Amino acid sequence: MYRTALRNVLAHKGRLLMTMLAVLLGTAFVAGTLVFSDTFGSALKNSYSKSYDHLSVRIDDNNAAPAGIANEDTSADDPHLTAATVSKLAALPGVAQARGVVNGFTAVADKSGKSIGKGQDSMGGNFAPGADGQDARYQMVQGQGPQHSGEIALDKASADKAGYHVGDTVRVAVNGPAIDAKLTGIFTTDDPGVSSGNPLTLFDTASAQRLLLQPGQFDAIELAAAGGTSQAALQSEALTVLPNAHSITVQTADQLLADQQQMIQEGTKSMRTMLLAFAGISLFVGIFIIANTFTMLVAQRTRELALLRAIGASRKQVTRSVLVEALLIGTVAAVAGLLAGIGIGAGLQSLIGSLGNGSTPTGPLIISPTTVVAALATGIVVTVLSALLPARRAARIAPVAAMSSADQPATQKSLVVRNTIGAVITAGGLALIIGASQGTGGNSALAGGAAGSLIGIFILTPLLSRPLIAVVGPLLAALFGVSGKLARQNAVRNPRRTAATASALTIGLTLVSALTVLGASFNGMLDREVANGMKADYAVGLSNGLSISPDIATRVAQAPGVTAASPLTESYLKIGDSHRGVSGLDAAHAAQVMNLGVTSGSVDALGQGKLLVTAEAAKSMNLSVGSTVPTVFPDGTASLTVGGIFTDNALLKPMLVDNAVLTAHHVQSNTNVVLVKGTGGESQSLRQALVAAGGDNPLIDVQTKQDLKNKVSSVIAFALNMLYGLLAMSIVVAVLGVINTMAMSVFERKREIGMLRAIGLDRRAVKRMVRLESVVISLFGAVLGLVLGCFLAWAVNGSLKDSVANLTTVLPWGQLLVFLGLSAVVGLVAAFWPSRRAAKLDILDSIKAA
């Protein structure tokens, strides 16, 4: 029997090629993901480990923040790390050196005025020389470190990229107007941020504190241990002189490294999980192809298997022979997939490196034993399990009855049982989805319902195929004559085979259409929010997303052509029994720059120092106009009166007050943007005036309503395109399934095609018949996927209604029709080779085929 299995594999090499490709692609995706994540994670760990070579212990103030920057956990009573703290630590017997550290965002402009680096990852710090005048963290290769205000040093990679030399004037900016500084030194460093292609700018300590933090304050203090002092001993010493505050943490270099590596591991784990999920989708699609292939092979070899039974082969032996075929195919495909996956991992590493302009950490390719075992086991197990049902079906072939039948039709009982099970599973899945859309059951119910619905639909697909395909029957006959009529009949001749082939496409189209509808729904919601909520002509912000300085906000408001302007601020206050996000607007101009949609009370209440709340917040806190709510400010507790209730607005927090109230109570707020209303609306002259008002800061970003919409849309489009790319593998596997089914179907119907040719059907009509059959099956799977995907997207939107206001389901008909058209193209492409093969069959040889 084993020799027979091997002979069958060798005899059907062409027919099994597509099956092997499906397994190979899925296995390669798994192996490539594991190789890439292991290699990338190792390179990151090695890169970040160098960051702690120069220190033994680090003390961090987790609440240190630049003046005016709001932090939800900030308390006015929290102590900060100061020069006095550095002196106390330096006096400890186990300390060889104590260095105060300042870090913060710093943008660097190149000679054309454009920002170097990647936005918010551009950093600045302080040059803190020791007794020898050098800072161990930064090795100067040209010039010297900054010593006075107006001087900076720049990392070598950034200086080379921008063409700067010692003595040049460099334009830098934090969150205020840009300043010009003299470049006194160029340095090298192992800082991972620099290694990732972002600039690092050094100031003298006093300037760094003033620009990046607050005068006299440090983010952290780094300690180097004296000879003979361990990291743990130094950590214990440091704790004796540090203030007892929850914001102060003391960690050894080993602890910092372990935490960093744990973060990297968690980050790469998330990436690996996402990629493996899409690999799993590809393998799941492959299951349908493999099972379909073996089912057709078993049907085509009915006489052969029956003869084996007749001469003494047992059911177990027949089952084992089919499973051995699957094992051989799975092993070969898995090995090939592993090798291809190693290549994919290397390619991804090279791609990431090239996208980062050589700045992304790299290292040797890591192929762990886990990767090898996982890839091989995945390919083999998936193939064998997929062939299990066809193998059991082969064993049930009766020796005598099968001798006169090329295929064994499913019994009525089996169809009734199948349809009943499918209907129950589908109903249960749909019930869970509908419940989740109404806010009951949560994400787990939605996921379970989606999985149940998919499985149930797959089981019911043979039942659905006849009526759905029959709908297009008259159209096919009218447009393509006999070829169209035959194509429709062939498509429903074997509903199970049609269902298995179409289901592979259904999976991919379900996910693609669901993502597309979700993206369109969020785009539509944000478009409405921006269009209806913002009355200002421009929103002036920083491209790195950080807070705008009060200086820039004042300059923008005073720019020529501005009729109204208000900073849109964000802060965190304890209102009632919990901390809540609070937006701030200038009451005098709030109605001119924002459409608040007040449904109760008045916008004028802002100018009276009152609080405006959204309808949702009012409901959850049981508030109405005139209610008072205790609010904890930095300078004490006060009661705010609710002066109005407004509709939910994506640009605002659930609570809104006058900026003057926040300033009066010394609240630290982030200024996200300054909203500007122009005298004559949008104009190029006003845009240029606003840019100039920002002090020629390379990060100043002046956006119209349309710009804001495009920005959000581009983010959603990028995410969708990335997901489409990951789903492309499953679509490719599904296409292989259609090709495989059509090729084997042509072989199976060889005699029939010969008879059709004999009675007058020409080669062109045969090609058309096969291609139309392929298109019909592809469109059938696509329609099921589109309907199910839109339904799932509707359910997800419903489940989010409590957390995302004004989210409604938007069906992008244009894109959905494109997907349907592409599915038809897939059917045509998949049938190209099988149709040509069918048309070239010799008439006499085909008629004589058994």
C-alpha positions, 0 to 999 in steps of 0.5 A: 500500500505504501508503494501504491501511495508513492506511485500515485504521488508520482503519477499525479505530479501535475495535479498535485503541484497547486496543492503543494504550492498552497502548502508552500506559501502558507508555510513560507509565510510562517517561517518568514515571520519567525525568522524575521521577528527573531532576527529583528528582535535580536538586532534591536536588543543588541543595539539598545544594550549599548545604551547602558554601558556607561552607567551603573544606576539611573534615577528617573523622575517620571513626572518631569515635563516641560513647563506648560505640558499637561500630564495626567499624573502630575502633582504640584507637590511631586519633587524633581531632580535638581543640581542639589540632588546630583551633588548629594549622590556624587558625595556617596562613597560608591559613586565614581561620577553623577551626571544630571540628564535632560532629554526632550524633543528637538527638531533640526532643519537642514539648509533648505529649512526642512526637518531632518529625521522622523518627526517626534523621534528627533531628540535633544539632550545636555552635554555634561562633561566630567573633570576631563571636559569630555562626556563619556556618552558622546565622543567628539570627532570634530570640535568640542561640546557646547558650553554656552547658550546659542551653541549646539553639537550634532551627531555625525550622521545628521551633520553629514546628511545635512552638510553641516560643518563645525562653525555653521549656523544651524536652525533648531526648534523645540515646541516654540519658535525656531532658534539659530545656534552655532555648531561647535562639535560633531559627535558619535554615539551608540544612542539607538535613536541616532542609529535609527536615523533620527538627529540628536542635538546637544545643548549646554546643561542650562540651555537644555533645561530651559528649552527642554524641561524647566530651569534647574530640573533634570529628567534623570541622574546617571551614576557610575559605580566606583571600583569594587561597588556593585550595581545593587550596592550603589542602588541601595546607597542612592535610595538613602539620599533620594526623596521618597516620592512615587514619581522617582524610580531607581534602577540598575543598568542590568534592570534597565537592560532587562526591562528594555529587552522585555519591551522589545520582546513584547513589541516583536511578539505583537508584530509576530502575532499579527503576521502569524494571524495572516499566515494562519488565514492563508493556511486556512484557505489552503485547507479547502484547496488540499481537501478539495484536491484529495476529494477529486483525486479519490473520486477519479480513482474510484475504480482503482480503490475499489479494485484494491478493496476487491483484492483484499485491501482493508479500509484502514489500508486504503485510508493510510494510503491516501494519508501517506500521499498527503504526508509525502506532499506535506513534507516536500511542501513544508521543506520547500516552504521553510527554505522559502521562508528563510529567504522571505525573512532575509528579504524583509530584514533587507527591506526594513534596512533599506527603508530606514536608509541603513539606519535600522539595526541589523544583525545575522539571520537567526534560524532557531530550532523552534522556527524549523520545527514550527514550519515543518510541523505546520505544513505537514499537519495541515496537509494530513488533516486536510486529507483526513476526510477524503481518506475516510471517504475513500475507505468507504467505497464499496468494492462492487458498487464503485466498479461502475461509477466514477463518483459516489454522490452524497446521500440524501441523509448526509446532505440533510445532516450537513445542512441542518448543522450548517443552519444551526451554526450560522444562526448561532453565529449571527445571533452572537454578532447581532447581540454584539452589535447591540452592545452585549457580549463584547469583543469575544461574542463578536469574534465567536459570532464571526467565526461561527458565521463563517464556518456555518456559511461554509457548511451551507455553501453547497446548498446556496450554490444552486439558487445563487448561480441559477440567478445568472443562468439566463444571463449567461445563456443570453450572452454566451449561448451554449457555452454559457448554459453549459458553464452554469450547469457545470458550476452546480453539477458538484455543489460540494466541489464548487463550495470548497473552491468558492469558500477559499475566495470567500474568506479573503473577500470577507476580510477585505470587504470588512476592512474596507467598510470599516475604513470608509465608516471611520473616514465618513465619521471623521469627515463629518466631525471635521466638516460639522465641528470645525468652523475655523479656516486653519488649524496651526500645529506642529507636525510632530504632534507635540504641544505648541508654545504659548509664544507661537499661539500669541504670534498666530493670533496676531498675524495679519488677516486673522479675525479670530483665533483660539488655542485648543488645549487639553488637560486632565483634571479630577472632576467628580470622582475620577480624572477626565480629559478637559478641552479648553477654548478662548471663550471670546472666539469659541463660537467663531472657530468651533461649531459646538452644537449646544443642545441645552444651555448656551455657548456664552456660558463659557465666558462666565467660567462655566463648564460645557459637557457632551450629552454622553458625559452628562448622562453618565455623570447625571448632570444637567444645566445648572448642576455643579461638580467638584473639580480639583485644580492645582491650587485647590478644589472648586465647584464648576457649574454646568452651563451647557450640553453639546453634541459629541465632537471628535476634536474635543474632550467630553468637557470644555472650559474657557482657557482663562479658567485653566490659567487662573487655576494654574492648570498645565495644558497641552496646546494641540493646535491654534484654530484660526478664522481668517478675515476673508476665509482661506487664502495663500497670503493668510497661510504664509502669514501663519507660517511666518508667525511660527518663527520659521519653525521647520515643524509648523503645520498649517492645515485646512479642513480638507488637509485634516481630512486628508491626513486622517484618510491617509493614515487609514489608507496606509493601515488598510493597504498594509492589511491588504498586502498581508491578505494578498497571500490568502488571495493568491492561495485561493487563486491556486485553488480555482486553477487546481479545481478547474484543471482537475475538472477538465481532466475528470470531464475529458470524455464529456468534452470529447463528446461535445467537440464531436457534436460540433462545439468548437475549440473557442466555445470549449475555452469559453465554457471553462472560463465562464465556469471559473468566473461563475465560481469565483463570483459566487465566492466573492458575493458571499464574502462581500455580503458577510464582510459588510455584515461583520463591519456593520456589527463591529460599528455597532459594538463601538457605538458607546466608545465612538460617537456618530459612527455609522456604517458607510458602504463604499459601493465603488470599491466593493464593485471593484472587488467583484470585478477583480474576482471575475478577473481572478476567475478568468486568469485561473481558467487560462491554462485549464481552458487551453488544455480542454480546447486542445484535447484530442476528440477520439482519445477523449471519447475513448477515455474511461 
